[in-house]
Amino acid sequence: MNHWLRLFAADPFLHSLSEPEMEQAIQLIARSAEQDLLVDGDWYGDYKRLRIVAIKEQT
C-alpha cells in the first residue's frame, strides 16, 4: 500500500508536504486502510475507471 500511495497519491494529493510529512501521511493512510484492504497479508485496492465521451452539439 505504501508503494501504491507513493506512486498514485503523492503527486496529486501529497505534493505540498515535506518528505517527513508525506511519509507520516502515507503511513497513516495505510494503517487506516488495513481493515478493509489487507486480506490474508495481501493488499487489494479496488478502483473504477471512468471513460467519458463528449459530443459538442452543432449550432
Biopython code that builds the backbone (N, CA, C, O; Angstrom):
import numpy as np
from Bio.PDB.StructureBuilder import StructureBuilder

atoms = [
    (1, "MET", "N", (0.835, -1.189, 0.000)),
    (1, "MET", "CA", (0.000, 0.000, 0.000)),
    (1, "MET", "C", (0.880, 1.253, 0.000)),
    (1, "MET", "O", (0.570, 2.234, -0.676)),
    (2, "ASN", "N", (1.964, 1.214, 0.753)),
    (2, "ASN", "CA", (2.836, 2.386, 0.798)),
    (2, "ASN", "C", (3.370, 2.731, -0.591)),
    (2, "ASN", "O", (3.410, 3.897, -0.984)),
    (3, "HIS", "N", (3.779, 1.692, -1.327)),
    (3, "HIS", "CA", (4.303, 1.921, -2.676)),
    (3, "HIS", "C", (3.210, 2.503, -3.582)),
    (3, "HIS", "O", (3.466, 3.440, -4.338)),
    (4, "TRP", "N", (2.009, 1.956, -3.508)),
    (4, "TRP", "CA", (0.897, 2.431, -4.326)),
    (4, "TRP", "C", (0.597, 3.896, -4.013)),
    (4, "TRP", "O", (0.385, 4.700, -4.921)),
    (5, "LEU", "N", (0.581, 4.236, -2.728)),
    (5, "LEU", "CA", (0.314, 5.624, -2.344)),
    (5, "LEU", "C", (1.392, 6.570, -2.862)),
    (5, "LEU", "O", (1.086, 7.667, -3.329)),
    (6, "ARG", "N", (2.643, 6.152, -2.782)),
    (6, "ARG", "CA", (3.726, 6.999, -3.310)),
    (6, "ARG", "C", (3.587, 7.184, -4.818)),
    (6, "ARG", "O", (3.853, 8.263, -5.349)),
    (7, "LEU", "N", (3.173, 6.132, -5.493)),
    (7, "LEU", "CA", (3.082, 6.167, -6.947)),
    (7, "LEU", "C", (1.884, 6.976, -7.437)),
    (7, "LEU", "O", (2.024, 7.777, -8.361)),
    (8, "PHE", "N", (0.712, 6.782, -6.839)),
    (8, "PHE", "CA", (-0.506, 7.377, -7.371)),
    (8, "PHE", "C", (-1.049, 8.565, -6.575)),
    (8, "PHE", "O", (-1.771, 9.390, -7.135)),
    (9, "ALA", "N", (-0.724, 8.673, -5.300)),
    (9, "ALA", "CA", (-1.315, 9.730, -4.487)),
    (9, "ALA", "C", (-0.356, 10.866, -4.176)),
    (9, "ALA", "O", (-0.793, 11.978, -3.879)),
    (10, "ALA", "N", (0.925, 10.610, -4.238)),
    (10, "ALA", "CA", (1.892, 11.623, -3.812)),
    (10, "ALA", "C", (1.799, 12.897, -4.642)),
    (10, "ALA", "O", (1.751, 13.993, -4.083)),
    (11, "ASP", "N", (1.773, 12.771, -5.955)),
    (11, "ASP", "CA", (1.768, 13.975, -6.780)),
    (11, "ASP", "C", (0.464, 14.760, -6.678)),
    (11, "ASP", "O", (0.509, 15.962, -6.414)),
    (12, "PRO", "N", (-0.688, 14.136, -6.875)),
    (12, "PRO", "CA", (-1.899, 14.962, -6.848)),
    (12, "PRO", "C", (-2.361, 15.391, -5.457)),
    (12, "PRO", "O", (-3.013, 16.426, -5.321)),
    (13, "PHE", "N", (-2.034, 14.611, -4.418)),
    (13, "PHE", "CA", (-2.610, 14.902, -3.111)),
    (13, "PHE", "C", (-1.598, 15.270, -2.035)),
    (13, "PHE", "O", (-1.919, 16.045, -1.134)),
    (14, "LEU", "N", (-0.393, 14.737, -2.106)),
    (14, "LEU", "CA", (0.568, 14.917, -1.014)),
    (14, "LEU", "C", (1.766, 15.772, -1.402)),
    (14, "LEU", "O", (2.688, 15.929, -0.602)),
    (15, "HIS", "N", (1.777, 16.324, -2.600)),
    (15, "HIS", "CA", (2.960, 17.021, -3.112)),
    (15, "HIS", "C", (3.353, 18.261, -2.313)),
    (15, "HIS", "O", (4.512, 18.673, -2.354)),
    (16, "SER", "N", (2.424, 18.854, -1.596)),
    (16, "SER", "CA", (2.742, 20.074, -0.849)),
    (16, "SER", "C", (3.374, 19.781, 0.514)),
    (16, "SER", "O", (3.776, 20.704, 1.222)),
    (17, "LEU", "N", (3.462, 18.507, 0.880)),
    (17, "LEU", "CA", (4.039, 18.134, 2.170)),
    (17, "LEU", "C", (5.547, 17.946, 2.050)),
    (17, "LEU", "O", (6.067, 17.629, 0.980)),
    (18, "SER", "N", (6.231, 18.146, 3.161)),
    (18, "SER", "CA", (7.661, 17.828, 3.187)),
    (18, "SER", "C", (7.808, 16.311, 3.150)),
    (18, "SER", "O", (6.836, 15.589, 3.375)),
    (19, "GLU", "N", (9.000, 15.827, 2.871)),
    (19, "GLU", "CA", (9.226, 14.380, 2.797)),
    (19, "GLU", "C", (8.836, 13.667, 4.101)),
    (19, "GLU", "O", (8.154, 12.644, 4.041)),
    (20, "PRO", "N", (9.246, 14.172, 5.283)),
    (20, "PRO", "CA", (8.810, 13.503, 6.525)),
    (20, "PRO", "C", (7.291, 13.554, 6.726)),
    (20, "PRO", "O", (6.698, 12.592, 7.213)),
    (21, "GLU", "N", (6.664, 14.668, 6.355)),
    (21, "GLU", "CA", (5.211, 14.772, 6.475)),
    (21, "GLU", "C", (4.504, 13.806, 5.519)),
    (21, "GLU", "O", (3.502, 13.187, 5.876)),
    (22, "MET", "N", (5.042, 13.687, 4.296)),
    (22, "MET", "CA", (4.470, 12.775, 3.322)),
    (22, "MET", "C", (4.571, 11.337, 3.825)),
    (22, "MET", "O", (3.609, 10.575, 3.721)),
    (23, "GLU", "N", (5.721, 10.965, 4.365)),
    (23, "GLU", "CA", (5.907, 9.618, 4.897)),
    (23, "GLU", "C", (4.919, 9.348, 6.033)),
    (23, "GLU", "O", (4.339, 8.264, 6.110)),
    (24, "GLN", "N", (4.732, 10.314, 6.897)),
    (24, "GLN", "CA", (3.792, 10.172, 8.006)),
    (24, "GLN", "C", (2.356, 10.016, 7.476)),
    (24, "GLN", "O", (1.596, 9.186, 7.976)),
    (25, "ALA", "N", (1.996, 10.803, 6.481)),
    (25, "ALA", "CA", (0.656, 10.718, 5.896)),
    (25, "ALA", "C", (0.436, 9.361, 5.238)),
    (25, "ALA", "O", (-0.628, 8.762, 5.397)),
    (26, "ILE", "N", (1.423, 8.875, 4.507)),
    (26, "ILE", "CA", (1.320, 7.579, 3.842)),
    (26, "ILE", "C", (1.133, 6.472, 4.870)),
    (26, "ILE", "O", (0.296, 5.589, 4.686)),
    (27, "GLN", "N", (1.906, 6.515, 5.946)),
    (27, "GLN", "CA", (1.772, 5.506, 6.998)),
    (27, "GLN", "C", (0.382, 5.553, 7.627)),
    (27, "GLN", "O", (-0.220, 4.510, 7.880)),
    (28, "LEU", "N", (-0.124, 6.747, 7.879)),
    (28, "LEU", "CA", (-1.443, 6.912, 8.480)),
    (28, "LEU", "C", (-2.544, 6.388, 7.558)),
    (28, "LEU", "O", (-3.457, 5.692, 8.005)),
    (29, "ILE", "N", (-2.453, 6.724, 6.277)),
    (29, "ILE", "CA", (-3.444, 6.261, 5.309)),
    (29, "ILE", "C", (-3.408, 4.731, 5.206)),
    (29, "ILE", "O", (-4.456, 4.084, 5.204)),
    (30, "ALA", "N", (-2.215, 4.160, 5.122)),
    (30, "ALA", "CA", (-2.085, 2.705, 5.010)),
    (30, "ALA", "C", (-2.669, 2.011, 6.236)),
    (30, "ALA", "O", (-3.383, 1.016, 6.105)),
    (31, "ARG", "N", (-2.371, 2.528, 7.422)),
    (31, "ARG", "CA", (-2.915, 1.918, 8.644)),
    (31, "ARG", "C", (-4.441, 1.981, 8.663)),
    (31, "ARG", "O", (-5.105, 1.027, 9.070)),
    (32, "SER", "N", (-4.987, 3.105, 8.224)),
    (32, "SER", "CA", (-6.450, 3.241, 8.254)),
    (32, "SER", "C", (-7.113, 2.368, 7.190)),
    (32, "SER", "O", (-8.288, 2.030, 7.329)),
    (33, "ALA", "N", (-6.397, 1.995, 6.138)),
    (33, "ALA", "CA", (-6.964, 1.169, 5.072)),
    (33, "ALA", "C", (-6.809, -0.330, 5.335)),
    (33, "ALA", "O", (-7.449, -1.144, 4.669)),
    (34, "GLU", "N", (-5.969, -0.693, 6.294)),
    (34, "GLU", "CA", (-5.690, -2.109, 6.544)),
    (34, "GLU", "C", (-6.947, -2.933, 6.773)),
    (34, "GLU", "O", (-7.072, -4.023, 6.216)),
    (35, "GLN", "N", (-7.863, -2.448, 7.564)),
    (35, "GLN", "CA", (-9.054, -3.216, 7.919)),
    (35, "GLN", "C", (-9.851, -3.625, 6.678)),
    (35, "GLN", "O", (-10.389, -4.731, 6.621)),
    (36, "ASP", "N", (-9.924, -2.748, 5.701)),
    (36, "ASP", "CA", (-10.732, -3.025, 4.516)),
    (36, "ASP", "C", (-9.946, -3.620, 3.347)),
    (36, "ASP", "O", (-10.506, -4.375, 2.552)),
    (37, "LEU", "N", (-8.667, -3.294, 3.232)),
    (37, "LEU", "CA", (-7.929, -3.657, 2.024)),
    (37, "LEU", "C", (-6.848, -4.718, 2.207)),
    (37, "LEU", "O", (-6.332, -5.229, 1.213)),
    (38, "LEU", "N", (-6.490, -5.063, 3.433)),
    (38, "LEU", "CA", (-5.460, -6.077, 3.680)),
    (38, "LEU", "C", (-6.163, -7.386, 4.032)),
    (38, "LEU", "O", (-6.795, -7.499, 5.083)),
    (39, "VAL", "N", (-6.045, -8.373, 3.141)),
    (39, "VAL", "CA", (-6.715, -9.662, 3.318)),
    (39, "VAL", "C", (-5.667, -10.769, 3.258)),
    (39, "VAL", "O", (-5.015, -10.962, 2.232)),
    (40, "ASP", "N", (-5.511, -11.486, 4.354)),
    (40, "ASP", "CA", (-4.536, -12.585, 4.439)),
    (40, "ASP", "C", (-3.137, -12.160, 3.990)),
    (40, "ASP", "O", (-2.443, -12.914, 3.307)),
    (41, "GLY", "N", (-2.736, -10.976, 4.369)),
    (41, "GLY", "CA", (-1.393, -10.488, 4.064)),
    (41, "GLY", "C", (-1.236, -9.850, 2.694)),
    (41, "GLY", "O", (-0.147, -9.387, 2.353)),
    (42, "ASP", "N", (-2.301, -9.816, 1.900)),
    (42, "ASP", "CA", (-2.248, -9.210, 0.563)),
    (42, "ASP", "C", (-3.152, -7.990, 0.518)),
    (42, "ASP", "O", (-4.261, -7.995, 1.054)),
    (43, "TRP", "N", (-2.653, -6.938, -0.136)),
    (43, "TRP", "CA", (-3.432, -5.710, -0.284)),
    (43, "TRP", "C", (-4.314, -5.802, -1.522)),
    (43, "TRP", "O", (-3.880, -6.279, -2.570)),
    (44, "TYR", "N", (-5.556, -5.340, -1.392)),
    (44, "TYR", "CA", (-6.487, -5.289, -2.514)),
    (44, "TYR", "C", (-7.008, -3.863, -2.633)),
    (44, "TYR", "O", (-7.625, -3.339, -1.705)),
    (45, "GLY", "N", (-6.758, -3.251, -3.761)),
    (45, "GLY", "CA", (-7.228, -1.889, -3.993)),
    (45, "GLY", "C", (-8.172, -1.864, -5.174)),
    (45, "GLY", "O", (-7.741, -2.006, -6.318)),
    (46, "ASP", "N", (-9.433, -1.689, -4.915)),
    (46, "ASP", "CA", (-10.410, -1.599, -5.992)),
    (46, "ASP", "C", (-10.474, -0.169, -6.504)),
    (46, "ASP", "O", (-10.295, 0.785, -5.746)),
    (47, "TYR", "N", (-10.727, -0.035, -7.779)),
    (47, "TYR", "CA", (-10.933, 1.286, -8.352)),
    (47, "TYR", "C", (-11.845, 1.156, -9.559)),
    (47, "TYR", "O", (-11.992, 0.080, -10.138)),
    (48, "LYS", "N", (-12.436, 2.243, -9.913)),
    (48, "LYS", "CA", (-13.285, 2.295, -11.098)),
    (48, "LYS", "C", (-12.632, 3.212, -12.112)),
    (48, "LYS", "O", (-12.162, 4.296, -11.769)),
    (49, "ARG", "N", (-12.604, 2.778, -13.345)),
    (49, "ARG", "CA", (-12.086, 3.617, -14.423)),
    (49, "ARG", "C", (-13.273, 4.156, -15.192)),
    (49, "ARG", "O", (-14.091, 3.392, -15.704)),
    (50, "LEU", "N", (-13.364, 5.447, -15.270)),
    (50, "LEU", "CA", (-14.457, 6.088, -15.992)),
    (50, "LEU", "C", (-13.965, 6.538, -17.361)),
    (50, "LEU", "O", (-12.925, 7.187, -17.470)),
    (51, "ARG", "N", (-14.695, 6.202, -18.378)),
    (51, "ARG", "CA", (-14.380, 6.667, -19.727)),
    (51, "ARG", "C", (-15.582, 7.477, -20.198)),
    (51, "ARG", "O", (-16.718, 7.003, -20.196)),
    (52, "ILE", "N", (-15.305, 8.685, -20.591)),
    (52, "ILE", "CA", (-16.378, 9.599, -20.955)),
    (52, "ILE", "C", (-16.101, 10.155, -22.349)),
    (52, "ILE", "O", (-14.974, 10.523, -22.679)),
    (53, "VAL", "N", (-17.149, 10.207, -23.152)),
    (53, "VAL", "CA", (-17.052, 10.811, -24.467)),
    (53, "VAL", "C", (-18.039, 11.972, -24.517)),
    (53, "VAL", "O", (-19.204, 11.832, -24.144)),
    (54, "ALA", "N", (-17.564, 13.096, -24.973)),
    (54, "ALA", "CA", (-18.421, 14.270, -25.105)),
    (54, "ALA", "C", (-18.564, 14.611, -26.574)),
    (54, "ALA", "O", (-17.597, 14.552, -27.334)),
    (55, "ILE", "N", (-19.764, 14.964, -26.964)),
    (55, "ILE", "CA", (-20.027, 15.369, -28.341)),
    (55, "ILE", "C", (-20.614, 16.776, -28.301)),
    (55, "ILE", "O", (-21.656, 17.017, -27.690)),
    (56, "LYS", "N", (-19.928, 17.685, -28.957)),
    (56, "LYS", "CA", (-20.388, 19.065, -28.975)),
    (56, "LYS", "C", (-21.543, 19.199, -29.969)),
    (56, "LYS", "O", (-21.434, 18.811, -31.132)),
    (57, "GLU", "N", (-22.623, 19.747, -29.489)),
    (57, "GLU", "CA", (-23.783, 19.948, -30.350)),
    (57, "GLU", "C", (-23.459, 21.037, -31.373)),
    (57, "GLU", "O", (-22.946, 22.100, -31.023)),
    (58, "GLN", "N", (-23.759, 20.764, -32.607)),
    (58, "GLN", "CA", (-23.518, 21.762, -33.649)),
    (58, "GLN", "C", (-24.669, 22.746, -33.670)),
    (58, "GLN", "O", (-25.837, 22.360, -33.613)),
    (59, "THR", "N", (-24.328, 24.012, -33.752)),
    (59, "THR", "CA", (-25.376, 25.051, -33.742)),
    (59, "THR", "C", (-25.529, 25.677, -35.103)),
    (59, "THR", "O", (-26.361, 26.566, -35.283)),
]
sb = StructureBuilder()
sb.init_structure("model")
sb.init_model(0)
sb.init_chain("A")
sb.init_seg("    ")
for serial, (resi, resn, name, xyz) in enumerate(atoms, 1):
    if name == "N":
        sb.init_residue(resn, " ", resi, " ")
    sb.init_atom(name, np.array(xyz, "f"), 0.0, 1.0, " ", f" {name:<3s}", serial, name[0])
structure = sb.get_structure()
